[in-house]
Every structure is written in structure tokens, then in C-alpha cells.
Amino acid sequence: MTLLNRSKQAPSLRFLVLPDRKSGAIHIIFGGTVLEYSTGRFSQLRDHRFQDLFGVVADDDEGNLWLGVQAGGLLRLARRGFVTFGQADGLGRAVAAVFESRAGELIAVSQDWRVSRFDGQRFHTVRANIPTVARRTGWRGNLGALQDRAGDWWFATAAGLVRFSGIRRIEDLATSVPHVYTSRDGLAQDSITRLFEDSRGDIWSAGLIPGRDVLTRWDRASGRFQRYSDADGLPTSFYDDPRGVLWITFRDGGIARYEAGRFRMLTQADGLPPGGIGTTVADHSGRLWCTNGRLGLYRIDDFTAAQLRPVVVATPKELGASVGRMVEDTFGSIYAFTSQGVVHIENASTVNGTATARIAEIYTANDGLAGGEGLSTYADRRGRLWFSTTQGLSYYQPREREEPSALQVRIGGLRIAGVEQPISPAGEVSLSGLELIPGRSQLEIDFFGISFAMGQALSYEYRLVGASDNWSAPSRLRSVVFANLAPGKYEFEVRAVSAGGARSPQPARATFRVLPPIYLRWWFLTLAALVLATGVVAFERYHAAHRREIHRAREQRLAELEQVRQQPDFDSERGSAPPGRGNRAGIEPSAFHDRSFFARTRGRHERHRLGHQQHGEALRVQRGRDPPGHPGRRAPARTARQRQGLRSFPPSRWPRTDQPAAPRQRPWRYAGGRLSAGRRHRHHTGSAAFYVSL
């Protein structure tokens, strides 16, 4: 509903009224004011950023309001968030101590000894009349303050212990003259940081300057101070159990038990873990919770046992690098300041054994918590938890835990080789069809989670299917880079993880493919295989044709020789050689009449004749006879010899006669116009040899 004031005497105001679907509260927003109407009363919500509001954008499923600001952006008004106070509310910049007065009012002591009283809506602040000598030493964030059971106010300073007596209202602190106790009055040292009142009304103070007495007790009955040695370390916290036994923890390790005026030290021999003790808190069951740099958060259930048995609750990795002050709520959960924020360990008092407790939420500045380093914690009588920091004071009202809505995760950015890819401003749940080419295969993916519940400090885990099926360890990083990926198909998956371990039911996905180099792609390999196969087939075909040609020529030559062998012996029948044959061959005519000799060498003579004939043809070609174009010219000598199976060699390469000739080959030597086989004609100076393949 929107109401407009159209009065002419005042500028128009725009009222926005929005009911809370979860709690039933009604929020009224006008100008820079936000009012909440709940349980029959109005309360004003304060934040300096409300001055720039221009309206309500929406409300989510958790009942949170999202407010738009003129400078741009959104503010979330959490339904169950922290309420924070700062300097605009009268507090100093850093709040050192928070406690309740005897009247039940919440008191905050902040920088420059400002003392503020909370009335349920706002703080009323006065400046305590701290002596000048103490003011000169400066103010520190670890200085303690308290109001004892008699109504006196005690302030720890670097110049001693300041005590205000007879204070009825906090406004009297600004005018009353305090008493300052120093080492001359019995203090162990003037620099005081810790203050504690035990069940007997005695005031314990501790300093942090080693090398001297650091622990002092002011005895109320006698009004005197009693010192204690620092031989057992520097005190870090005090705890007074229901039996009236005081327990003091030390920075360097060990727990001191003070009872009936005597101390007893508990060390590793009594079952304590090694290492120093940071901060402690006692729960409603009387168990002591301690922090340790090695174990993390552990609990000691029974101090009366002969051997202590610490129970580890949370490891340092889960809690963060450092753990500060702790506090317990009415539901038995522990809240601890850590480097991550305020860690909520749900139902910590029911943890048994050494099983790790469940961290339900981690609250940060996004949930309204004051920023800066945590200084102190306090649980008031109404169940509110107060957290003071170097930048303000916040309180949180724990309630029964509600199951938050399911987490969502989306891909918010994608860069390939540094080039931004188009992504929806609202993020993408799924991406596909991405291709990465060789040399530009670097992929960077940004992602984010969505959760409207309180304390959901999200972390993320991812995996790259195709390279590994295992999920990575949860991390706060919201970006991942992949480089030098092998060619193939990949699917990137990411899911959000809450502080309590809940995971988003549906991960965000990005499917992509890394292309191989050109010489490894399927079409290139296919083409290369086809070319290679074609070449092999062509070579085989050529080789087969060549073998057939050789075989055909050999068969033809053998046929010719066989035909010559079967021809009639015209020399023996006629008794004389053909005209001109005998003289050119250098054979005696009388040899043709020797039938026994001719019968023995008839085939050999035929081969002689053919070889002599071909040699004569070669000589005619070399001497210029039968020039090219002459009808009687035959093929070149080399081609003819190759076709007829003849090869010529110079004398230096004649085969040795004392070794067998190659198969189907016999040496023929031409000397002085005569062919002979297997004999040397030493009376000739030049010769030529022929090989005839048979």
C-alpha cells in the first residue's frame, strides 16, 4: 500500500508499507526512516545508509526486505539479522567491554572511556571522569570494565586500576572523583587489562607484561591487594564454577585452580592438550570450552576427574586461522569470533566423543555484523548475544533454527583466452556448445551462489568431468582457471556449499570441447589415410604390371631361344656356313663338317650367333650406321639389350672364371670377332663381355 501526503504546507512523503510474510511484522518506510511494527509496538531501525533509500524492491522467501538506494545497489534488511550500533548512536569507535548493571541495563564501554546505557532502542552515553594521568597513557581496545555487586565501577587502564564508588546512575560517572590504585598500593603492575569479580566479591586483575607478577586479587573483606607470580604464565580468562572454585587459564598453557586460598596447576600431565589456551567460556552445564592453536575448539567436561579428557569439537581448519571471544546462547549453541566472522556451532553442548560439531552458520558483515576485529562477547538476560568490535557493537537474537531454502549456484562469467563471452547478468545454470582451439585453450569460469538465509557464508566445490570425477575441496574462491587441457570433451560442474555443509541440489554446468591440432582431426586423418591407400594401390598396380611385363619378356625370349634351338642345322646339312657368317664370326669352315663337334655345341653356337649379331648391331649404332630415321634402324642398344636380357661390362668387371656364374647366366666374351664361353683369349688385348639371361 502506498500513501501520499499532498499537504501544501510540507513536502510530499512517500510511505511504503510491507507486511512480513514470515514473522507477521509490518515495515513502514518513509524518507530515510524504517519502522517495524511487531508485538503491538513500533521500533525504529537505524542505519546511516537509510538516508539514500528510494523504496522497496522486493522481499524474498526468507522474509528479508531488499531496499533500493539512490546511489545504486541494494540493501538487505534481514528478518533475523544483526542490529548494529556505531558512532552515530553515541558509541565510541571500538567497544572494549559489554556487561549488565545491577539494574539489568546493558552497559557498553567504548573508546575514550565512553559509558553507554541501552534502553532497548538506543544508547545514552556519558564520558567517565578518568584521571588525567590515566588518559595520557591512551585507550586500548582490550581494557576491561565492570560494575561489582556493591555498585562500584572499576576501569582497567595502563596507569593503574580506577574505582568509582557511590554511583547511582551512569551520569554520575562524569562528575564523580575516582580512586586510582597503582603498584604502590599493592598491584602487581600498573598496566591492567583483565578484570573479573568472583563469587565472593573479590576483584581479580591481570596484566600482560611478563617478567614480573601479573595476577592480583583485591580482597573485599580486607580491602588489600595480594599478588601472584607469573611463573605459570599470563592469564587469559577467568571462570567461577557453581561450587565457588575459580579457574584461570594461561596464554602459555595450563589451568590454575584456586580454592580455599590455594592454587593448583593443571598441566599436560593431568591430561591437558599441549599448547597455550586462547579464550574460554563456561556453558550452562558447567563445562569449560577452550581454544587451542593445535586442536581448535575443545571442551573439558569434568574437572574433578583424576585425568582430564578434552573433547575436540571443531578443528582449526573449520574455525579459521584464529579464534577470539566465545559466548553460549540459550539453546546450547556456541558462537565464536574467528577470522571468517562469527561461527555458530549448533547444539555444541550435546556433542559427545571426538566427533566434529556441526557448524551451522558463519555470520559476517553481510548479515549486519559490525565490521572490524572482535573484542568481546556477552549474553544478556533476555537471551540476546552482543558482539563488540573495533567498529561498533551488534546484537543478535537467537531463535529456533529454521530449515533454509535450497541453495542455488550459477555461472556468472566466462573467458576464453582472455576474451569475455556473453553471459546473462543473472547468471547461467547451463552452458554448452563451447569450442576451444589449439593455442587458445585457456578457460576461466566465474560463479556465484544465491542464499537468502542468515549466516550462509557460501563456499564452492567443482569438478571437471573428462579430466577427473572427484570434487574439489570447498573453497571461498569464486573463479577457476583451466589451461593446457588435452583435446577432448569436458563438462565443468560447480555447486554451492553452506557453512553447515548443505549443498545445492542442482549444480551449474558448462560443457565445452577442446579441438585437437589440424593434423590430429578426423577429417585430416581420413584424408591422409585415403591418399596413402591410393598411393599404395597405385604402387601395387604398377609393380604388378611391371612384374607381368618382365615375365612376358622373359617368356618371349625363352620362346625365341626354344624356336632357334628347334630350327634345322643348316650348316651341317649344307656342309658350309651361310655366306659371310663364318668370316665375320671367325670360325674355321672345316669346323662345320665336324658333325660330332657341332652336335655337341649346336645350341651353344646358336647362342653365339645371336650374341654376335646383337653386338654387331650395337657397333653399327655407335659408328653412326643406320642413323636415326633410317628404316632399318633398330631400337637403341641399351633398350634392346635390356629387352633381350643382355648386360655389358668393361674388362675390369668381368666375372672370375673360378667362381660359378649366377643362375641362368653365363659369361660370354667377344674377342677378335669371336664369341667364346668360359675361356680366356690371352692373345687379344681388348675384349667385351656379355651376359645372357637364360
N, C-alpha and C positions, 0 to 999 in steps of 0.2 A: 504494500500500500504506500502511496506517495501523497504527502500533504504539502501544499504550497501556501505560505503566508504572503498574502498580497497587500499587507498593510502599507499605506503610503508613508507612515512615519518611520519605518525601519526597512532595511534592505531585505529582499526576499530570501528565505531559507528553504532548503530542500531537505525534507525529512524522509528517511528511508527506514522502514520497519520490516524486520525479517525474523520470523519465528525459527527457533532451533528445533529441527525435527527429532533430534536425539534426546536432548535434555528438557525440552519444553520451554527454555528461556527465550526471551524476546530481546533483540538488539535494536536499538534506536540510534541512528547515525544522522547527525546534522552538523554542518560546518566541520570543525575539527574535533568534535566530541563524539564519543562512542559510549552509550549507556547500555547496561544489561539489566533487564528486569527478571528476577528469579526469586522464588520463595517469598513473594509478596513485598519485595523491596528493590529499590534501584541501587545500582553501583556503577561508578564511572570507571571505565578502562582508560588508562593513561599511557601514552607513548608519544614522544615528540614527532614521530613520523605521521601521526594522525592529522597534523596540520595541513598536509597536502592531499588529503582524501578527496575524491570526487564522486565516490559511490561504491555500491556493492556490485561485484562482478557475478559471483555465484557462491553457492555452498556445496560442499562435497558430501560423500556418503558417510564420512566420519563426523559430520556436524560442524566442520570448520568453515569459517567465513573467509572469502577471498576478496580483499578490498583493493580497488584501483587507486593509484596515486598519480598526481598530476605530472610529476617528473618522469613518469613511465615506470612500468613494472607492477608487481602485485605484492600485497602484504597478506600473510595468512594469520587470521585470528583463530588460534587453536581453541577448540572447545574445552580440552583438558590440558592446556599448556601451562607454561610457567608465567607467573606475574612478576615483572621485574621493576625495580625502583633504582633510580640513579641520582645524579646531582640535581636534576630538575625537581626532585622530590625532597630536597633538603639534605640528602646524604652526602658524605664525602666521596671522593673518587674511589677509594678502596675501603672495604668494610672488614675490620680485623676480628671482631667478636660479635656473636649473637647469643642472647640468653633471655630469660624471662625474669622479671622483677618479682618481688614478694607479692605484688598485687596481681600478678598474672599478665602483665603487659609485656609485649615483646620489645626488647631493647636492642639497638644496633649501635655499636661504637665504630666510627669510621675515621677517616683521615683528619689529622689536626684535632683529635680528641673531641669530635662531634658525638654527642649522645642523642639518639633519636628514639622516640616512643611511637609505636604503631597503634593506631586506634581502630584498625580494621579496614580503613580506606586509604589513609595517608600517614606520613611520618611528621612528627613535631620534634624539632631539633633545637638543641642548645649546645653551646661550647663550654666544656668543663674548664674550671679555673685551675689549670695545671700550672705549677710554679714555673717561673722563667728559666730556672736552671735546668729543668727537665725539657722545656720547649727547645732550648738551644741544642740539645742532643738530637733533635729531629724525631720524626714519627716514622715508625716502621709497621709494615703490614702484619707482622707476627706478634705484636704486643697484645697481651691479654687484658681482660677486664671482667669484673663480676660484682654482684651485689650479694653480700653474705646474709645469713639468717637474721642478723641484728639490724639490717638495713644500711650498713656501711658499704661504701663504694670503694673498690680497690682498682688501681690502674698500674700496669707494669710499664715502666719507662726505662730508658738507657741510663738515667741518673738516679735510680732508686725506685722504691715502692711508695706510691701515693695513695693516701687513705682519706676519704671524705666521711665524716661522721655527722649524725643528726640530720640526714637528708630525708625530707618527707615527699618532695616532688623533684622531678629531674630538673626543673627550672632552678632549684636551689644549688645545683652543681655549678652554675655560672657565677654565683656570688660567695659561696662558702669558701673558707680558707682551709686547705687540706694539711695533713701532716705527712712529711716525707721521711721515709726510713732508708738509710743507706748502710754501707758496710760498717760504719762507726756504731750503728745501732744493733749490729749482730747479723746483718745479712751476709750471705756467703760472697756476694758480689753485687755491684750496683746495677749492672746490665741484666734486667729481668725480662723474660719473655712469657713463661708459662705461669698461670695462676689456677689454683684448684682449692675448693673447700671440701673437706671430708665430712663424714657423718658426725663427728664430734664438734664441728665448727672450727677446726684448725685450718689455717690458710697455708698452703704449700706454694712455694715459688721456686722457679728453676731458671738458671741462666745457661747460656750456650758458649761460654768462654772456658775452654779446657785449661788444665794446668793448675786449677785451684778448686776450692769447694764450690759446688754448683747447686746443691739442693739445700733449701732452708724451710723450716717449719715454724710458723708463728703459733705459739700455744695461747689459745684464748684464755685459758684459766689464769695463766701467769703473765700474759702479755709480753713474753720474751721470745726471742728467736733462737732456734737450735740449728746448727749447721751439720751437713753430712758431706762426706768426702766424695770426690768424683772418681774414686778408684774403680767403680763399677760402670763408668760411662756417663754419658749425658742423657738426662731424662727426656723422653718424647711425649709421654701421656700418663695420665693417672686414671685409676678405676677403683671405686669403693664398692665392694660387693655387699649383698644384703646382710652378711654377718658382721660387717664393720671392718673387714680386712682390706687394707689398702694395697693395691698392686701398681707398681711403677715400671714402665718399660723403658729400655735404654736404646739409644741410637746404635751403639756398637754391639748390641746383643745382650740377652739376659733379661730376666724379670725379677724385680725385688718385691718381696712380700713383707709388709710392715704390719705387725700385730703385737699389741701389748708393749709398745715402745721398743721393739727389737726388729731388726731386718734379717731376712733370709734370702739369699740369692739362688735363683734357679738358672741353670746353665744347660749346655748340651748333655752333660752327664745326667741331668734329670729328664731328658727327652726333648728339649727344645731343639728346633732345627738350627743349623749353622747360619751365620749371618746376622746382621742387625735387624732391629724392629722399627718399622717406619711409624705408622699410626695404628691406633687400636680403637675399638668400640665394644661395649658390652651390650648384648641383646637382652630382651625381656626375660630370658631363661637363665641369665647369669653366666652365659658363655662368652668368652673373650675372643674377638676377631682381631687378627693381626695381619700386617702386610710384611712381606719379605721379598727382597730382590731376586732370590733364587726360586722360592716356591710360589710366590704370588700371594694369594689370599688364603689363609688357613685359620682354623678355629680350634680352640682348646676348650673341651667340654668339662673336664673335671680337674680342678687344681689340687684336690685333696689326694689324688692317686699318687702312689709312690713313684710311678714313672708316667710322665705326661705323654699323651698320644695326640699329636696335632693331626687335624683332618684337613686335607687340601681341598679347597672349594673351587678356586679358579687359578689358572696358570698366568704367568706374566704376559704371555703372548695374547691371551684373551682380554686381559685387563688394559694393556697398553704399557708404554715404556715406564711410567711412574704412577704411583697411586698415592693420593692425598687423603684428606679427611673423609671419614665414613659416618653414616647415620642409618638407623633402622626405622622402618615405618611400622604402623600398627598391624600390618598383615604379615610381618616376619620377613620382609624383604630388606636387602641391604643395598644402599646407594653409596657409591664411592666416586670421589673426584679422581679422574685419570686424565692422561694427555689426550684422550679421544673425546672427553666430555664427562658427563655423569653416567656411570654404568649402573643399571638396575639389575641386580641379581635376584631373580624371582624365587620366593619361598626358600631363601638361603638357610633359615634356621632348621629346616626339615631335612637338609642334606646329610646323609649318613655315609660312612666309609670314606673312600678316596675318590668317589665319582665326581666329575666336574659338574658344578651347578649350572643351571640354565641362565644365561644372560638374556633377559627379555628385551630390554631396550637400551639404547645409548642416546642420551639427551644432549643436544648441542644448542648453539645459538639459534639454529633454525627453529627450535621448539620454544624460543622465548627466554632461554637461559642467558643470564648476564655473561658477557664475554670476559676474557682475561683468565688469569691463573686463580685456581680455587684456593681460598684461605681457610674457611671454617664451615662447619655444618651444625645444624641444630634441629631437633624435632620438638615442636611446642605441644601444649596440652590439647590443642584441637586436632592434632594429627598432621599439621602442615609441616613440610620439610623445608628448611631455609638453607640456602646455599649462598655464601658470600664470596665475592671475587674481587680482583683488583679493579673492576669496572662497575661494580654495583652489587645489588642484593636481589635475589629471586626466591620465590617460594612456590612450592608445588603441592597440590592436594591429591594424595594417592587415593585411588578408588579401586573397586574390584575390576580386575582385568577383563577387558572385552576382546573377543577374537577380532583382529583387524581384517579388513578386506584383503583380497588376494593381491599379491604384488604384480606389477606389470613392468616389462622391460622392452625397450625399443632401440633401434639403431638410429643415432642422431647425425652421423656424419660418415662420409666415405671418400677416401682419396686414393687414387691410383697413380703412382709415380709422382706424387705431389699435386696432382690435378684434382680439384674438387668435383665430385659427382653430384648431380641434382638429387636432393633428399627433401622430403616434406618437412616443414618446420615442426610438425607434431611428431616426427619420427616415423620409422617404418618397422613393421613387425616382421616382414619378409622381403627379401631382395633376391632376384635371380637374373640369369642371362648375362652375367658379367664375364668378360674375357680379358685376360692379361697376356700381352705379347712378350716374347723374349726381349730382355733388356729393359723392360718397363713393367716388371712383375712385383714391385713393392706396393703393398696394400696396407692402408691404415684405416681402422674402423673405430668410430666413436659410438658410445652407447650410454643410456641413462635409464634409471628406474623411476617408477611412479608409485608412491605410497602416501596416503593421506593420514595414516595413523601417527601417533606421537612416538618419538624415540626410534623411528625406523631409520637408523643410520645404515644405509644400504652398502653392501659390498657386492662384488660381481665375480662370477666364475665362468669360464668359457672353455671351449674345445674346438679343434679343427678336425672334423671328420675327413678322413683321407690321408691325414698325417698321423693322428693319434685319436683314440676314442676315449681317453681319460680327461676328466675335467680338471682344470687348474685349481689351485688353492684360492679361496676367496680373497679378494683384494679390493681396496678402495679406488684403485685406478679405473678410469672410465674410458680408456683408449688402449688399443693394442696394435702393434705393427708386425706384419709378416713380410719377410724378404727372402729372396733366393729359393723360392719354392720350386720343387721339381714339377715338370709337366704332368698334368692330370686334373681330375675333377675334385673339388673340395666343397665342404659345407661348414660354414662358421656358425656356431651356436653360442649364445650368451644368455645367462639367467641371473636375476637379482636374488640376493641372499640378505635376509633381515638380520638384525642383531641377535634375535632368538634362534636363528638357524632355519627359519621358514624360507622356502624357495618359490620363485614364480612358477606357476604350473605350466606356462607356455613360454618356452624360450624364443628369443628373436633369432632369425636365421638370415644368412646371406650365402647364396650358392654362386660359385664362380668356377671358372676353368682357366688354367694356365696353359697356354698354347706351347707346343714344342717348337724348336727351330724348324725352318723350312725343310731342311734335309732330313728331318725326322717325322714329317707329317705323312699321313696315309697316302694322299694323292701323289706326293713326290716319290714315296717308296714304291707305290704301284706302277707309276710311270717308269721308274728306273728298272723295276723287275721286267716290265714289258720290253723295254729296249734291250736289256740283257738277254731275255729269252729270244727276242727276234735275232739278235746277233749270233747267239749260239745255234739257232736253227739254220740261219743262212750259212754259217761256217760249216755245219754238218752237211748241209746240202752241197756246198762247194766241194768239201772234202770227199763226199761220196761220189760226186761227178768226176772228180779228179782220179779217184781210185778206179772208177769204171773206165775212164779214158786210158789209163795206164794198162789196165787189164786188157782192154780191147786192142791196144797197140801191141802188147806182148803176144796176144793170141794171133794177131795178124802176122807178126813177124815169125812166130813158130810155124804158122801155116805156110808162109813163103818158104821157109827152110825145108819144111817137110816136102813141099812141092818140088823144090830143087833136088832134094835127095832122091825123089822118086822118078826124076827125068832119066831117059836113057843115056848111057855113057857114049856120047857121040865121038869122043876122042878114041876110045878103044875100038869102036866099030869101024871107023873110017881109017884108023891107023895113023892119023896125023891130027895135029891141033888145028883149031879154027884159024883162018887166016889172020895173021897179025897178033894172035893171042900169045903164042909161045915166045916170040921175041920180046914182047912187052913184059911178059911175066918172068923172063929169064930162065925158062925151063928147057932142058935139052929135048929135042924132038924124039930122040931114041927112047926117052923115058916113057912115052905114051905106048910103046909097043911092049913094054914090060907089064903083061897082064897081072902077074902076081902082085907087083908093087902097086899098080893102080887099083886093083880090087881091095887092097889093104887100106888105101888112102883116098878112096873116091870121095867120100863125104868131106874129108878134110880138104881136098883140093877144091871142092865147090865153095867151101867157106873161104879158102884162099882167094879164089876168083872174085867172090863178092866183095871181100875187103879191099882187094887191089882195085876193083872197079870204083868203089866209093872213094878211095884215096885219090885216084886219078881225077875224079870229079872235083874233089876239094882243091887239087893243084890247079886245075883249069880255072877255077873261080879266083884263086889267089893270083894267077898270072894274067888275069884280065880277059881270058877267053870267055865266050858267051856273056857278053856284057848285059847289064840289066835291060830288060825288054826283048832280049833275043828269044825267039820261040823255043829254042832248045835249052834255054837256061833252066836249071833245076832250082830247088829251094836252097837257101844258104847252107853252107857246110855244117854249121853248128846245129841248125834245126834238123837237117837230115840225119846227122849222127845221133842226135838225141832220139829222134823218132825210131831209128834202127838199132838203138841200144849200143852205139859206139862212143867211146871216150878216148881222147888223145892225151898223151903225157910227153913231156920232154925227157931226154935220156936220164937226167938226174933223178927222175921219179919212177924209173922203170922198176917193176917189182922184182924181188930177188927170186932166182930160179931154184934156190934150195929150199923155198917155203911153198906150201900148197897154195894154189890160187883160190880166190873167193869162189863161193858156189856158183855154178853155171857160168863162170867167166874163165877165159884162158888168154894168156898174153899172146899177142901176135906182133911180130916185129917186121917192119919193112926195111930192107937193106939192099941197095943196089938193084931196085926193081924186082925184088923177090920177097915173098912172104914166107916166114917160117915160124914154127911154134916150138918153144922150149929149147932153142939153140941160140948161141951167140955166134955172130959172124965177126970174128976179131979183125978180119982184113978190111972191114969197112970203117970209115971214120965217122960217118953220120948215120943216124937211123931215126925212125919214128915208130912208136908203139901204139897198137890199137887194142882195145878191149871189146870183145863181142859178147853181149849178154845172151845166154842161151836159155 
